[in-house]
Amino acid sequence: MPEIFARPEPSLIPIARPRCPKCQGRMTLTRIESDHGNPDLRTFECSNCELVCRLPADEQVKSLKT
């Protein structure tokens, strides 16, 4: 019997956690804001130094800059 591979729902795909540009610790996703017609806005916070960064969902997380 052939195997069927289903793609997961986009909401179930893990979101990459960027490194803090200030202390290099892993940042935590604290909020996702939906905006009709625009990409979601994601807010990341560093638990070490409390730096907050906001990025559109379609922007590459690896290039996080403040």
CHARMM internal coordinates of N, CA and C (Angstrom, degrees):
IC EDIT
DIST 1 N 1 CA 1.4404
DIST 1 CA 1 C 1.5323
ANGL 1 N 1 CA 1 C 108.52
DIST 1 C 2 N 1.3340
ANGL 1 CA 1 C 2 N 119.42
DIHE 1 N 1 CA 1 C 2 N 130.32
DIST 2 N 2 CA 1.4705
ANGL 1 C 2 N 2 CA 121.08
DIHE 1 CA 1 C 2 N 2 CA -178.97
DIST 2 CA 2 C 1.5330
ANGL 2 N 2 CA 2 C 110.84
DIHE 1 C 2 N 2 CA 2 C -69.98
DIST 2 C 3 N 1.3220
ANGL 2 CA 2 C 3 N 113.90
DIHE 2 N 2 CA 2 C 3 N 147.68
DIST 3 N 3 CA 1.4589
ANGL 2 C 3 N 3 CA 119.36
DIHE 2 CA 2 C 3 N 3 CA 177.80
DIST 3 CA 3 C 1.5270
ANGL 3 N 3 CA 3 C 109.53
DIHE 2 C 3 N 3 CA 3 C -85.53
DIST 3 C 4 N 1.3090
ANGL 3 CA 3 C 4 N 115.57
DIHE 3 N 3 CA 3 C 4 N 144.26
DIST 4 N 4 CA 1.4578
ANGL 3 C 4 N 4 CA 120.97
DIHE 3 CA 3 C 4 N 4 CA 178.02
DIST 4 CA 4 C 1.5178
ANGL 4 N 4 CA 4 C 107.85
DIHE 3 C 4 N 4 CA 4 C -110.84
DIST 4 C 5 N 1.3314
ANGL 4 CA 4 C 5 N 115.60
DIHE 4 N 4 CA 4 C 5 N 125.66
DIST 5 N 5 CA 1.4490
ANGL 4 C 5 N 5 CA 121.16
DIHE 4 CA 4 C 5 N 5 CA 178.74
DIST 5 CA 5 C 1.5194
ANGL 5 N 5 CA 5 C 108.59
DIHE 4 C 5 N 5 CA 5 C -108.27
DIST 5 C 6 N 1.3094
ANGL 5 CA 5 C 6 N 116.24
DIHE 5 N 5 CA 5 C 6 N 112.18
DIST 6 N 6 CA 1.4580
ANGL 5 C 6 N 6 CA 120.87
DIHE 5 CA 5 C 6 N 6 CA 178.97
DIST 6 CA 6 C 1.5257
ANGL 6 N 6 CA 6 C 109.01
DIHE 5 C 6 N 6 CA 6 C -96.43
DIST 6 C 7 N 1.3109
ANGL 6 CA 6 C 7 N 115.41
DIHE 6 N 6 CA 6 C 7 N 142.47
DIST 7 N 7 CA 1.4624
ANGL 6 C 7 N 7 CA 120.01
DIHE 6 CA 6 C 7 N 7 CA 175.93
DIST 7 CA 7 C 1.5184
ANGL 7 N 7 CA 7 C 108.60
DIHE 6 C 7 N 7 CA 7 C -78.30
DIST 7 C 8 N 1.3232
ANGL 7 CA 7 C 8 N 117.52
DIHE 7 N 7 CA 7 C 8 N 137.78
DIST 8 N 8 CA 1.4625
ANGL 7 C 8 N 8 CA 119.28
DIHE 7 CA 7 C 8 N 8 CA 177.91
DIST 8 CA 8 C 1.5286
ANGL 8 N 8 CA 8 C 111.31
DIHE 7 C 8 N 8 CA 8 C -69.67
DIST 8 C 9 N 1.2999
ANGL 8 CA 8 C 9 N 115.51
DIHE 8 N 8 CA 8 C 9 N 157.40
DIST 9 N 9 CA 1.4553
ANGL 8 C 9 N 9 CA 120.22
DIHE 8 CA 8 C 9 N 9 CA 174.39
DIST 9 CA 9 C 1.5226
ANGL 9 N 9 CA 9 C 108.25
DIHE 8 C 9 N 9 CA 9 C -60.71
DIST 9 C 10 N 1.3348
ANGL 9 CA 9 C 10 N 118.74
DIHE 9 N 9 CA 9 C 10 N 143.54
DIST 10 N 10 CA 1.4736
ANGL 9 C 10 N 10 CA 119.78
DIHE 9 CA 9 C 10 N 10 CA 179.57
DIST 10 CA 10 C 1.5261
ANGL 10 N 10 CA 10 C 112.99
DIHE 9 C 10 N 10 CA 10 C -56.00
DIST 10 C 11 N 1.3114
ANGL 10 CA 10 C 11 N 118.01
DIHE 10 N 10 CA 10 C 11 N -31.14
DIST 11 N 11 CA 1.4655
ANGL 10 C 11 N 11 CA 120.06
DIHE 10 CA 10 C 11 N 11 CA -179.26
DIST 11 CA 11 C 1.5237
ANGL 11 N 11 CA 11 C 112.28
DIHE 10 C 11 N 11 CA 11 C -71.96
DIST 11 C 12 N 1.3430
ANGL 11 CA 11 C 12 N 118.47
DIHE 11 N 11 CA 11 C 12 N -13.90
DIST 12 N 12 CA 1.4601
ANGL 11 C 12 N 12 CA 121.72
DIHE 11 CA 11 C 12 N 12 CA -179.49
DIST 12 CA 12 C 1.5227
ANGL 12 N 12 CA 12 C 112.95
DIHE 11 C 12 N 12 CA 12 C -96.13
DIST 12 C 13 N 1.3159
ANGL 12 CA 12 C 13 N 117.53
DIHE 12 N 12 CA 12 C 13 N -6.15
DIST 13 N 13 CA 1.4581
ANGL 12 C 13 N 13 CA 121.60
DIHE 12 CA 12 C 13 N 13 CA 179.06
DIST 13 CA 13 C 1.5292
ANGL 13 N 13 CA 13 C 108.37
DIHE 12 C 13 N 13 CA 13 C -78.86
DIST 13 C 14 N 1.3408
ANGL 13 CA 13 C 14 N 118.57
DIHE 13 N 13 CA 13 C 14 N 129.31
DIST 14 N 14 CA 1.4686
ANGL 13 C 14 N 14 CA 119.74
DIHE 13 CA 13 C 14 N 14 CA -178.43
DIST 14 CA 14 C 1.5236
ANGL 14 N 14 CA 14 C 112.07
DIHE 13 C 14 N 14 CA 14 C -60.53
DIST 14 C 15 N 1.3082
ANGL 14 CA 14 C 15 N 115.68
DIHE 14 N 14 CA 14 C 15 N 144.85
DIST 15 N 15 CA 1.4617
ANGL 14 C 15 N 15 CA 122.34
DIHE 14 CA 14 C 15 N 15 CA 178.05
DIST 15 CA 15 C 1.5287
ANGL 15 N 15 CA 15 C 108.35
DIHE 14 C 15 N 15 CA 15 C -95.13
DIST 15 C 16 N 1.3227
ANGL 15 CA 15 C 16 N 115.51
DIHE 15 N 15 CA 15 C 16 N 130.17
DIST 16 N 16 CA 1.4690
ANGL 15 C 16 N 16 CA 120.21
DIHE 15 CA 15 C 16 N 16 CA -179.85
DIST 16 CA 16 C 1.5231
ANGL 16 N 16 CA 16 C 110.38
DIHE 15 C 16 N 16 CA 16 C -62.62
DIST 16 C 17 N 1.3258
ANGL 16 CA 16 C 17 N 116.08
DIHE 16 N 16 CA 16 C 17 N 137.22
DIST 17 N 17 CA 1.4680
ANGL 16 C 17 N 17 CA 122.28
DIHE 16 CA 16 C 17 N 17 CA 178.30
DIST 17 CA 17 C 1.5239
ANGL 17 N 17 CA 17 C 108.09
DIHE 16 C 17 N 17 CA 17 C -99.52
DIST 17 C 18 N 1.3236
ANGL 17 CA 17 C 18 N 117.25
DIHE 17 N 17 CA 17 C 18 N 111.66
DIST 18 N 18 CA 1.4646
ANGL 17 C 18 N 18 CA 119.19
DIHE 17 CA 17 C 18 N 18 CA -178.39
DIST 18 CA 18 C 1.5221
ANGL 18 N 18 CA 18 C 112.04
DIHE 17 C 18 N 18 CA 18 C -73.48
DIST 18 C 19 N 1.3068
ANGL 18 CA 18 C 19 N 115.13
DIHE 18 N 18 CA 18 C 19 N 163.28
DIST 19 N 19 CA 1.4638
ANGL 18 C 19 N 19 CA 121.14
DIHE 18 CA 18 C 19 N 19 CA 173.57
DIST 19 CA 19 C 1.5244
ANGL 19 N 19 CA 19 C 108.12
DIHE 18 C 19 N 19 CA 19 C -86.65
DIST 19 C 20 N 1.3027
ANGL 19 CA 19 C 20 N 115.67
DIHE 19 N 19 CA 19 C 20 N 144.84
DIST 20 N 20 CA 1.4576
ANGL 19 C 20 N 20 CA 122.09
DIHE 19 CA 19 C 20 N 20 CA 178.29
DIST 20 CA 20 C 1.5305
ANGL 20 N 20 CA 20 C 109.11
DIHE 19 C 20 N 20 CA 20 C -67.75
DIST 20 C 21 N 1.3246
ANGL 20 CA 20 C 21 N 118.40
DIHE 20 N 20 CA 20 C 21 N 129.74
DIST 21 N 21 CA 1.4644
ANGL 20 C 21 N 21 CA 119.69
DIHE 20 CA 20 C 21 N 21 CA 179.10
DIST 21 CA 21 C 1.5254
ANGL 21 N 21 CA 21 C 112.88
DIHE 20 C 21 N 21 CA 21 C -69.22
DIST 21 C 22 N 1.3248
ANGL 21 CA 21 C 22 N 116.95
DIHE 21 N 21 CA 21 C 22 N -16.86
DIST 22 N 22 CA 1.4648
ANGL 21 C 22 N 22 CA 120.90
DIHE 21 CA 21 C 22 N 22 CA -178.23
DIST 22 CA 22 C 1.5305
ANGL 22 N 22 CA 22 C 112.54
DIHE 21 C 22 N 22 CA 22 C -89.40
DIST 22 C 23 N 1.3671
ANGL 22 CA 22 C 23 N 117.55
DIHE 22 N 22 CA 22 C 23 N -48.69
DIST 23 N 23 CA 1.4693
ANGL 22 C 23 N 23 CA 119.85
DIHE 22 CA 22 C 23 N 23 CA -175.06
DIST 23 CA 23 C 1.5339
ANGL 23 N 23 CA 23 C 113.56
DIHE 22 C 23 N 23 CA 23 C -119.37
DIST 23 C 24 N 1.3211
ANGL 23 CA 23 C 24 N 117.79
DIHE 23 N 23 CA 23 C 24 N -2.43
DIST 24 N 24 CA 1.4632
ANGL 23 C 24 N 24 CA 124.98
DIHE 23 CA 23 C 24 N 24 CA 178.72
DIST 24 CA 24 C 1.5309
ANGL 24 N 24 CA 24 C 114.21
DIHE 23 C 24 N 24 CA 24 C 68.90
DIST 24 C 25 N 1.3236
ANGL 24 CA 24 C 25 N 118.77
DIHE 24 N 24 CA 24 C 25 N 11.26
DIST 25 N 25 CA 1.4645
ANGL 24 C 25 N 25 CA 121.69
DIHE 24 CA 24 C 25 N 25 CA 173.96
DIST 25 CA 25 C 1.5229
ANGL 25 N 25 CA 25 C 110.08
DIHE 24 C 25 N 25 CA 25 C -77.02
DIST 25 C 26 N 1.3232
ANGL 25 CA 25 C 26 N 117.05
DIHE 25 N 25 CA 25 C 26 N 162.05
DIST 26 N 26 CA 1.4656
ANGL 25 C 26 N 26 CA 120.54
DIHE 25 CA 25 C 26 N 26 CA 177.74
DIST 26 CA 26 C 1.5231
ANGL 26 N 26 CA 26 C 109.90
DIHE 25 C 26 N 26 CA 26 C -74.51
DIST 26 C 27 N 1.3186
ANGL 26 CA 26 C 27 N 115.79
DIHE 26 N 26 CA 26 C 27 N 133.79
DIST 27 N 27 CA 1.4599
ANGL 26 C 27 N 27 CA 120.77
DIHE 26 CA 26 C 27 N 27 CA 179.11
DIST 27 CA 27 C 1.5290
ANGL 27 N 27 CA 27 C 109.39
DIHE 26 C 27 N 27 CA 27 C -90.37
DIST 27 C 28 N 1.3159
ANGL 27 CA 27 C 28 N 116.07
DIHE 27 N 27 CA 27 C 28 N 155.84
DIST 28 N 28 CA 1.4492
ANGL 27 C 28 N 28 CA 122.43
DIHE 27 CA 27 C 28 N 28 CA -178.96
DIST 28 CA 28 C 1.5223
ANGL 28 N 28 CA 28 C 109.48
DIHE 27 C 28 N 28 CA 28 C -111.73
DIST 28 C 29 N 1.3243
ANGL 28 CA 28 C 29 N 115.39
DIHE 28 N 28 CA 28 C 29 N 136.48
DIST 29 N 29 CA 1.4588
ANGL 28 C 29 N 29 CA 120.25
DIHE 28 CA 28 C 29 N 29 CA 175.51
DIST 29 CA 29 C 1.5193
ANGL 29 N 29 CA 29 C 108.05
DIHE 28 C 29 N 29 CA 29 C -72.16
DIST 29 C 30 N 1.3270
ANGL 29 CA 29 C 30 N 117.03
DIHE 29 N 29 CA 29 C 30 N 120.39
DIST 30 N 30 CA 1.4623
ANGL 29 C 30 N 30 CA 120.50
DIHE 29 CA 29 C 30 N 30 CA -177.39
DIST 30 CA 30 C 1.5154
ANGL 30 N 30 CA 30 C 113.58
DIHE 29 C 30 N 30 CA 30 C -109.83
DIST 30 C 31 N 1.3431
ANGL 30 CA 30 C 31 N 117.51
DIHE 30 N 30 CA 30 C 31 N -19.71
DIST 31 N 31 CA 1.4574
ANGL 30 C 31 N 31 CA 119.33
DIHE 30 CA 30 C 31 N 31 CA -177.91
DIST 31 CA 31 C 1.5204
ANGL 31 N 31 CA 31 C 110.70
DIHE 30 C 31 N 31 CA 31 C -159.54
DIST 31 C 32 N 1.3291
ANGL 31 CA 31 C 32 N 115.34
DIHE 31 N 31 CA 31 C 32 N 143.90
DIST 32 N 32 CA 1.4604
ANGL 31 C 32 N 32 CA 122.18
DIHE 31 CA 31 C 32 N 32 CA 170.71
DIST 32 CA 32 C 1.5174
ANGL 32 N 32 CA 32 C 106.72
DIHE 31 C 32 N 32 CA 32 C -125.02
DIST 32 C 33 N 1.3284
ANGL 32 CA 32 C 33 N 115.93
DIHE 32 N 32 CA 32 C 33 N 119.46
DIST 33 N 33 CA 1.4586
ANGL 32 C 33 N 33 CA 121.12
DIHE 32 CA 32 C 33 N 33 CA 179.81
DIST 33 CA 33 C 1.5186
ANGL 33 N 33 CA 33 C 108.67
DIHE 32 C 33 N 33 CA 33 C -106.03
DIST 33 C 34 N 1.3050
ANGL 33 CA 33 C 34 N 115.87
DIHE 33 N 33 CA 33 C 34 N 128.61
DIST 34 N 34 CA 1.4569
ANGL 33 C 34 N 34 CA 121.45
DIHE 33 CA 33 C 34 N 34 CA 179.56
DIST 34 CA 34 C 1.5223
ANGL 34 N 34 CA 34 C 109.33
DIHE 33 C 34 N 34 CA 34 C -91.04
DIST 34 C 35 N 1.3285
ANGL 34 CA 34 C 35 N 115.10
DIHE 34 N 34 CA 34 C 35 N 136.76
DIST 35 N 35 CA 1.4561
ANGL 34 C 35 N 35 CA 120.56
DIHE 34 CA 34 C 35 N 35 CA 177.51
DIST 35 CA 35 C 1.5227
ANGL 35 N 35 CA 35 C 107.17
DIHE 34 C 35 N 35 CA 35 C -132.93
DIST 35 C 36 N 1.2896
ANGL 35 CA 35 C 36 N 116.82
DIHE 35 N 35 CA 35 C 36 N 119.49
DIST 36 N 36 CA 1.4674
ANGL 35 C 36 N 36 CA 121.46
DIHE 35 CA 35 C 36 N 36 CA -176.55
DIST 36 CA 36 C 1.5266
ANGL 36 N 36 CA 36 C 110.68
DIHE 35 C 36 N 36 CA 36 C -60.09
DIST 36 C 37 N 1.3142
ANGL 36 CA 36 C 37 N 115.56
DIHE 36 N 36 CA 36 C 37 N 124.80
DIST 37 N 37 CA 1.4535
ANGL 36 C 37 N 37 CA 121.28
DIHE 36 CA 36 C 37 N 37 CA 177.75
DIST 37 CA 37 C 1.5238
ANGL 37 N 37 CA 37 C 114.11
DIHE 36 C 37 N 37 CA 37 C 86.60
DIST 37 C 38 N 1.3081
ANGL 37 CA 37 C 38 N 118.40
DIHE 37 N 37 CA 37 C 38 N -12.24
DIST 38 N 38 CA 1.4687
ANGL 37 C 38 N 38 CA 122.62
DIHE 37 CA 37 C 38 N 38 CA 178.93
DIST 38 CA 38 C 1.5189
ANGL 38 N 38 CA 38 C 109.18
DIHE 37 C 38 N 38 CA 38 C -121.06
DIST 38 C 39 N 1.3435
ANGL 38 CA 38 C 39 N 117.36
DIHE 38 N 38 CA 38 C 39 N 159.86
DIST 39 N 39 CA 1.4666
ANGL 38 C 39 N 39 CA 118.99
DIHE 38 CA 38 C 39 N 39 CA 176.90
DIST 39 CA 39 C 1.5299
ANGL 39 N 39 CA 39 C 111.17
DIHE 38 C 39 N 39 CA 39 C -63.36
DIST 39 C 40 N 1.3273
ANGL 39 CA 39 C 40 N 115.72
DIHE 39 N 39 CA 39 C 40 N 152.02
DIST 40 N 40 CA 1.4646
ANGL 39 C 40 N 40 CA 120.25
DIHE 39 CA 39 C 40 N 40 CA 176.24
DIST 40 CA 40 C 1.5237
ANGL 40 N 40 CA 40 C 109.58
DIHE 39 C 40 N 40 CA 40 C -58.76
DIST 40 C 41 N 1.3216
ANGL 40 CA 40 C 41 N 116.13
DIHE 40 N 40 CA 40 C 41 N 148.59
DIST 41 N 41 CA 1.4520
ANGL 40 C 41 N 41 CA 121.86
DIHE 40 CA 40 C 41 N 41 CA 177.71
DIST 41 CA 41 C 1.5291
ANGL 41 N 41 CA 41 C 107.47
DIHE 40 C 41 N 41 CA 41 C -103.93
DIST 41 C 42 N 1.3336
ANGL 41 CA 41 C 42 N 116.35
DIHE 41 N 41 CA 41 C 42 N 121.56
DIST 42 N 42 CA 1.4633
ANGL 41 C 42 N 42 CA 121.94
DIHE 41 CA 41 C 42 N 42 CA -177.56
DIST 42 CA 42 C 1.5222
ANGL 42 N 42 CA 42 C 109.77
DIHE 41 C 42 N 42 CA 42 C -104.84
DIST 42 C 43 N 1.3341
ANGL 42 CA 42 C 43 N 115.69
DIHE 42 N 42 CA 42 C 43 N 133.88
DIST 43 N 43 CA 1.4616
ANGL 42 C 43 N 43 CA 122.08
DIHE 42 CA 42 C 43 N 43 CA 178.54
DIST 43 CA 43 C 1.5166
ANGL 43 N 43 CA 43 C 108.47
DIHE 42 C 43 N 43 CA 43 C -109.67
DIST 43 C 44 N 1.3308
ANGL 43 CA 43 C 44 N 116.04
DIHE 43 N 43 CA 43 C 44 N 123.40
DIST 44 N 44 CA 1.4545
ANGL 43 C 44 N 44 CA 123.30
DIHE 43 CA 43 C 44 N 44 CA 178.30
DIST 44 CA 44 C 1.5192
ANGL 44 N 44 CA 44 C 108.37
DIHE 43 C 44 N 44 CA 44 C -112.37
DIST 44 C 45 N 1.3495
ANGL 44 CA 44 C 45 N 116.47
DIHE 44 N 44 CA 44 C 45 N 141.86
DIST 45 N 45 CA 1.4603
ANGL 44 C 45 N 45 CA 121.31
DIHE 44 CA 44 C 45 N 45 CA 178.84
DIST 45 CA 45 C 1.5224
ANGL 45 N 45 CA 45 C 109.50
DIHE 44 C 45 N 45 CA 45 C -130.55
DIST 45 C 46 N 1.3252
ANGL 45 CA 45 C 46 N 115.60
DIHE 45 N 45 CA 45 C 46 N 139.62
DIST 46 N 46 CA 1.4645
ANGL 45 C 46 N 46 CA 121.70
DIHE 45 CA 45 C 46 N 46 CA 177.02
DIST 46 CA 46 C 1.5201
ANGL 46 N 46 CA 46 C 108.40
DIHE 45 C 46 N 46 CA 46 C -90.67
DIST 46 C 47 N 1.3220
ANGL 46 CA 46 C 47 N 117.31
DIHE 46 N 46 CA 46 C 47 N 125.29
DIST 47 N 47 CA 1.4666
ANGL 46 C 47 N 47 CA 120.55
DIHE 46 CA 46 C 47 N 47 CA -179.95
DIST 47 CA 47 C 1.5304
ANGL 47 N 47 CA 47 C 111.86
DIHE 46 C 47 N 47 CA 47 C -77.44
DIST 47 C 48 N 1.3357
ANGL 47 CA 47 C 48 N 117.70
DIHE 47 N 47 CA 47 C 48 N -16.19
DIST 48 N 48 CA 1.4675
ANGL 47 C 48 N 48 CA 120.68
DIHE 47 CA 47 C 48 N 48 CA 179.30
DIST 48 CA 48 C 1.5294
ANGL 48 N 48 CA 48 C 112.00
DIHE 47 C 48 N 48 CA 48 C -80.87
DIST 48 C 49 N 1.3305
ANGL 48 CA 48 C 49 N 116.21
DIHE 48 N 48 CA 48 C 49 N -52.23
DIST 49 N 49 CA 1.4703
ANGL 48 C 49 N 49 CA 119.69
DIHE 48 CA 48 C 49 N 49 CA -174.29
DIST 49 CA 49 C 1.5303
ANGL 49 N 49 CA 49 C 113.06
DIHE 48 C 49 N 49 CA 49 C -115.13
DIST 49 C 50 N 1.3308
ANGL 49 CA 49 C 50 N 117.78
DIHE 49 N 49 CA 49 C 50 N 1.15
DIST 50 N 50 CA 1.4622
ANGL 49 C 50 N 50 CA 124.68
DIHE 49 CA 49 C 50 N 50 CA 175.90
DIST 50 CA 50 C 1.5298
ANGL 50 N 50 CA 50 C 114.06
DIHE 49 C 50 N 50 CA 50 C 65.42
DIST 50 C 51 N 1.3207
ANGL 50 CA 50 C 51 N 118.00
DIHE 50 N 50 CA 50 C 51 N 21.79
DIST 51 N 51 CA 1.4600
ANGL 50 C 51 N 51 CA 121.93
DIHE 50 CA 50 C 51 N 51 CA 174.96
DIST 51 CA 51 C 1.5207
ANGL 51 N 51 CA 51 C 108.68
DIHE 50 C 51 N 51 CA 51 C -70.50
DIST 51 C 52 N 1.3290
ANGL 51 CA 51 C 52 N 117.78
DIHE 51 N 51 CA 51 C 52 N 139.08
DIST 52 N 52 CA 1.4639
ANGL 51 C 52 N 52 CA 122.87
DIHE 51 CA 51 C 52 N 52 CA 179.49
DIST 52 CA 52 C 1.5244
ANGL 52 N 52 CA 52 C 108.48
DIHE 51 C 52 N 52 CA 52 C -118.21
DIST 52 C 53 N 1.3499
ANGL 52 CA 52 C 53 N 116.95
DIHE 52 N 52 CA 52 C 53 N 132.09
DIST 53 N 53 CA 1.4621
ANGL 52 C 53 N 53 CA 122.65
DIHE 52 CA 52 C 53 N 53 CA 177.78
DIST 53 CA 53 C 1.5231
ANGL 53 N 53 CA 53 C 108.56
DIHE 52 C 53 N 53 CA 53 C -129.27
DIST 53 C 54 N 1.3235
ANGL 53 CA 53 C 54 N 116.08
DIHE 53 N 53 CA 53 C 54 N 139.93
DIST 54 N 54 CA 1.4642
ANGL 53 C 54 N 54 CA 121.15
DIHE 53 CA 53 C 54 N 54 CA 178.27
DIST 54 CA 54 C 1.5278
ANGL 54 N 54 CA 54 C 108.38
DIHE 53 C 54 N 54 CA 54 C -118.89
DIST 54 C 55 N 1.3403
ANGL 54 CA 54 C 55 N 115.30
DIHE 54 N 54 CA 54 C 55 N 130.31
DIST 55 N 55 CA 1.4624
ANGL 54 C 55 N 55 CA 121.17
DIHE 54 CA 54 C 55 N 55 CA -177.32
DIST 55 CA 55 C 1.5137
ANGL 55 N 55 CA 55 C 110.59
DIHE 54 C 55 N 55 CA 55 C -134.50
DIST 55 C 56 N 1.3409
ANGL 55 CA 55 C 56 N 118.01
DIHE 55 N 55 CA 55 C 56 N 142.90
DIST 56 N 56 CA 1.4581
ANGL 55 C 56 N 56 CA 119.37
DIHE 55 CA 55 C 56 N 56 CA 170.50
DIST 56 CA 56 C 1.5253
ANGL 56 N 56 CA 56 C 109.26
DIHE 55 C 56 N 56 CA 56 C -67.48
DIST 56 C 57 N 1.3144
ANGL 56 CA 56 C 57 N 117.05
DIHE 56 N 56 CA 56 C 57 N 149.13
DIST 57 N 57 CA 1.4656
ANGL 56 C 57 N 57 CA 121.93
DIHE 56 CA 56 C 57 N 57 CA -175.60
DIST 57 CA 57 C 1.5228
ANGL 57 N 57 CA 57 C 112.46
DIHE 56 C 57 N 57 CA 57 C -61.59
DIST 57 C 58 N 1.3246
ANGL 57 CA 57 C 58 N 118.91
DIHE 57 N 57 CA 57 C 58 N -27.91
DIST 58 N 58 CA 1.4585
ANGL 57 C 58 N 58 CA 120.40
DIHE 57 CA 57 C 58 N 58 CA -177.45
DIST 58 CA 58 C 1.5342
ANGL 58 N 58 CA 58 C 113.13
DIHE 57 C 58 N 58 CA 58 C -87.07
DIST 58 C 59 N 1.3372
ANGL 58 CA 58 C 59 N 118.38
DIHE 58 N 58 CA 58 C 59 N -3.13
DIST 59 N 59 CA 1.4655
ANGL 58 C 59 N 59 CA 120.97
DIHE 58 CA 58 C 59 N 59 CA 179.16
DIST 59 CA 59 C 1.5298
ANGL 59 N 59 CA 59 C 109.59
DIHE 58 C 59 N 59 CA 59 C -83.91
DIST 59 C 60 N 1.3160
ANGL 59 CA 59 C 60 N 116.44
DIHE 59 N 59 CA 59 C 60 N 144.84
DIST 60 N 60 CA 1.4615
ANGL 59 C 60 N 60 CA 120.77
DIHE 59 CA 59 C 60 N 60 CA 179.38
DIST 60 CA 60 C 1.5164
ANGL 60 N 60 CA 60 C 109.97
DIHE 59 C 60 N 60 CA 60 C -67.32
DIST 60 C 61 N 1.3255
ANGL 60 CA 60 C 61 N 116.92
DIHE 60 N 60 CA 60 C 61 N 125.43
DIST 61 N 61 CA 1.4661
ANGL 60 C 61 N 61 CA 121.82
DIHE 60 CA 60 C 61 N 61 CA -178.87
DIST 61 CA 61 C 1.5203
ANGL 61 N 61 CA 61 C 111.40
DIHE 60 C 61 N 61 CA 61 C -70.03
DIST 61 C 62 N 1.3209
ANGL 61 CA 61 C 62 N 118.53
DIHE 61 N 61 CA 61 C 62 N -30.24
DIST 62 N 62 CA 1.4576
ANGL 61 C 62 N 62 CA 120.99
DIHE 61 CA 61 C 62 N 62 CA -176.35
DIST 62 CA 62 C 1.5141
ANGL 62 N 62 CA 62 C 112.74
DIHE 61 C 62 N 62 CA 62 C -63.14
DIST 62 C 63 N 1.3384
ANGL 62 CA 62 C 63 N 117.63
DIHE 62 N 62 CA 62 C 63 N -21.90
DIST 63 N 63 CA 1.4675
ANGL 62 C 63 N 63 CA 120.71
DIHE 62 CA 62 C 63 N 63 CA -179.09
DIST 63 CA 63 C 1.5162
ANGL 63 N 63 CA 63 C 111.02
DIHE 62 C 63 N 63 CA 63 C -101.58
DIST 63 C 64 N 1.3027
ANGL 63 CA 63 C 64 N 117.17
DIHE 63 N 63 CA 63 C 64 N 42.95
DIST 64 N 64 CA 1.4656
ANGL 63 C 64 N 64 CA 122.21
DIHE 63 CA 63 C 64 N 64 CA -178.10
DIST 64 CA 64 C 1.5169
ANGL 64 N 64 CA 64 C 110.29
DIHE 63 C 64 N 64 CA 64 C -70.90
DIST 64 C 65 N 1.3182
ANGL 64 CA 64 C 65 N 115.31
DIHE 64 N 64 CA 64 C 65 N 125.18
DIST 65 N 65 CA 1.4710
ANGL 64 C 65 N 65 CA 121.61
DIHE 64 CA 64 C 65 N 65 CA 177.68
DIST 65 CA 65 C 1.5186
ANGL 65 N 65 CA 65 C 107.40
DIHE 64 C 65 N 65 CA 65 C -139.09
DIST 65 C 66 N 1.3062
ANGL 65 CA 65 C 66 N 116.47
DIHE 65 N 65 CA 65 C 66 N 149.71
DIST 66 N 66 CA 1.4704
ANGL 65 C 66 N 66 CA 120.24
DIHE 65 CA 65 C 66 N 66 CA 178.24
DIST 66 CA 66 C 1.5065
ANGL 66 N 66 CA 66 C 110.37
DIHE 65 C 66 N 66 CA 66 C -100.35
END
COOR INIT
IC SEED 1 N 1 CA 1 C
IC BUILD
